[in-house]
Amino acid sequence: MHRGSCLCRTVTYQVKELGDIVYCHCSQCRKAGGSAFAAVSPIDSADFHLLSGQDALAEFETGPGIARVFCRHCGSPLYSKRAFQPELLRLRIGSLDTPVEKRVSAHIFVGSKADWDEICDLAPQYAERP
């Protein structure tokens, strides 16, 4: 079991189990997080439970049926969701408060990564989504 929260701790949640951790280098993830990539993990929607802050959640639609969910108070990105895949969320690993034993399993969308970013680990790299 993992617990997480936004920066201001208004939104808190727990999730039963993490999927593989992936670093996404696409331009949308870079813009949404203000960094070189987003560390995300697919999780089962049924295993994600908000503990507090439901009213603080806001969504931004980045494409048809694709939404990024964040805290409207502090702006922390928490997860993304797709209407055509309601059983799955993509959790932002940086919002976790509990230790994570897993390590990055892959880098995706490296074909559009920031030119100033250098990938220095041995995880597989994919130009787009494998």
Backbone torsions as a table, in degrees:
resi	resn	phi	psi	omega
1	MET	NA	135.7	177.6
2	HIS	-121.0	149.5	174.1
3	ARG	-122.6	151.1	179.7
4	GLY	-151.4	173.7	-178.8
5	SER	-161.8	168.1	173.5
6	CYS	-84.4	175.7	-177.8
7	LEU	-60.5	-40.0	-178.6
8	CYS	-87.6	-2.3	177.6
9	ARG	66.0	17.0	174.6
10	THR	-70.6	-43.0	178.3
11	VAL	-95.6	124.8	173.1
12	THR	-128.6	151.1	-177.6
13	TYR	-151.4	167.2	169.4
14	GLN	-135.5	150.9	179.1
15	VAL	-138.3	137.8	-174.8
16	LYS	-68.6	-50.1	-173.1
17	GLU	-147.4	142.1	177.3
18	LEU	-93.8	148.0	170.2
19	GLY	-87.5	-164.0	177.4
20	ASP	-63.4	142.0	176.8
21	ILE	-88.7	128.5	-178.2
22	VAL	-125.4	140.1	172.7
23	TYR	-98.5	116.3	-179.9
24	CYS	-98.8	123.4	-176.6
25	HIS	-103.2	12.6	-177.9
26	CYS	-66.0	159.6	-176.4
27	SER	-65.0	-32.9	178.9
28	GLN	-66.6	-43.5	178.3
29	CYS	-64.8	-37.7	177.6
30	ARG	-63.7	-45.1	179.8
31	LYS	-65.2	-43.4	-176.6
32	ALA	-66.1	-32.5	-176.7
33	GLY	-107.0	-12.0	179.9
34	GLY	69.0	28.4	-178.4
35	SER	-140.7	-177.6	-176.4
36	ALA	-69.7	-27.0	-178.8
37	PHE	-161.8	169.5	174.8
38	ALA	-113.3	132.9	174.4
39	ALA	-91.7	114.1	-175.4
40	VAL	-129.7	156.6	176.2
41	SER	-138.8	128.8	174.3
42	PRO	-70.5	135.5	178.0
43	ILE	-134.3	155.0	175.4
44	ASP	-71.8	129.8	178.8
45	SER	-55.6	-38.0	-178.3
46	ALA	-67.1	-20.4	-179.8
47	ASP	-94.0	1.5	-179.6
48	PHE	-102.4	125.6	-178.2
49	HIS	-131.8	121.2	173.7
50	LEU	-72.9	131.7	177.5
51	LEU	-98.4	-31.3	177.1
52	SER	-158.7	159.8	172.4
53	GLY	89.4	17.2	179.1
54	GLN	-50.7	-42.5	-178.5
55	ASP	-68.8	-17.4	-178.7
56	ALA	-88.8	-8.0	-178.9
57	LEU	-76.5	138.6	175.1
58	ALA	-132.2	158.1	-179.6
59	GLU	-127.5	147.1	173.2
60	PHE	-127.7	122.8	-179.1
61	GLU	-84.2	119.3	-178.4
62	THR	-98.6	-5.8	178.0
63	GLY	-173.8	171.8	179.7
64	PRO	-57.9	116.4	177.9
65	GLY	75.4	10.3	179.7
66	ILE	-119.5	123.5	-177.6
67	ALA	-129.7	141.9	172.3
68	ARG	-102.8	131.3	-176.1
69	VAL	-109.4	133.5	-175.3
70	PHE	-146.6	167.7	175.5
71	CYS	-81.1	125.8	-178.9
72	ARG	-71.6	-14.8	179.4
73	HIS	-85.5	-50.9	-174.9
74	CYS	-108.0	-11.0	177.6
75	GLY	83.7	2.8	-178.6
76	SER	-60.9	125.9	173.5
77	PRO	-73.2	135.6	-176.6
78	LEU	-115.2	-49.0	178.6
79	TYR	-162.5	167.8	172.7
80	SER	-123.6	160.0	-179.0
81	LYS	-145.6	155.9	-179.9
82	ARG	-126.0	131.0	-178.7
83	ALA	-60.8	-33.3	-178.0
84	PHE	-83.3	0.1	179.0
85	GLN	-140.6	60.4	-172.8
86	PRO	-65.5	-17.1	-179.7
87	GLU	-80.5	-3.6	-174.0
88	LEU	-129.1	136.5	169.9
89	LEU	-119.5	158.1	174.1
90	ARG	-114.9	101.0	-174.9
91	LEU	-78.9	135.4	173.4
92	ARG	-78.8	113.3	-174.2
93	ILE	-62.9	-29.9	179.8
94	GLY	-64.6	-14.2	179.0
95	SER	-88.3	-3.3	179.7
96	LEU	-74.0	143.0	176.4
97	ASP	-104.1	-14.5	-179.4
98	THR	-98.4	155.8	179.6
99	PRO	-62.0	148.2	179.2
100	VAL	-119.9	123.1	-178.8
101	GLU	-84.5	-27.6	-177.4
102	LYS	-70.6	157.5	175.1
103	ARG	-121.3	168.6	-178.3
104	VAL	-56.3	134.7	179.5
105	SER	-100.9	-22.6	-178.9
106	ALA	-167.7	157.8	170.8
107	HIS	-109.9	127.5	179.4
108	ILE	-117.3	157.6	-177.5
109	PHE	57.0	37.0	177.2
110	VAL	-70.7	-14.8	175.2
111	GLY	-64.6	-18.6	178.5
112	SER	-123.4	22.6	-179.0
113	LYS	-66.7	161.0	178.4
114	ALA	-62.0	136.3	-178.3
115	ASP	-66.6	-18.8	179.4
116	TRP	-90.9	-2.6	-179.0
117	ASP	-93.3	137.6	176.1
118	GLU	-121.7	125.0	178.4
119	ILE	-86.0	121.9	-172.4
120	CYS	-119.4	16.9	175.8
121	ASP	-114.0	179.1	-174.6
122	LEU	-100.7	9.3	178.4
123	ALA	-64.5	146.9	178.6
124	PRO	-57.6	147.4	179.3
125	GLN	-119.6	135.9	-179.4
126	TYR	-126.2	135.4	-179.6
127	ALA	-60.1	-35.5	177.0
128	GLU	-132.7	-147.3	176.6
129	ARG	-85.1	128.7	-178.6
130	PRO	-67.0	NA	NA
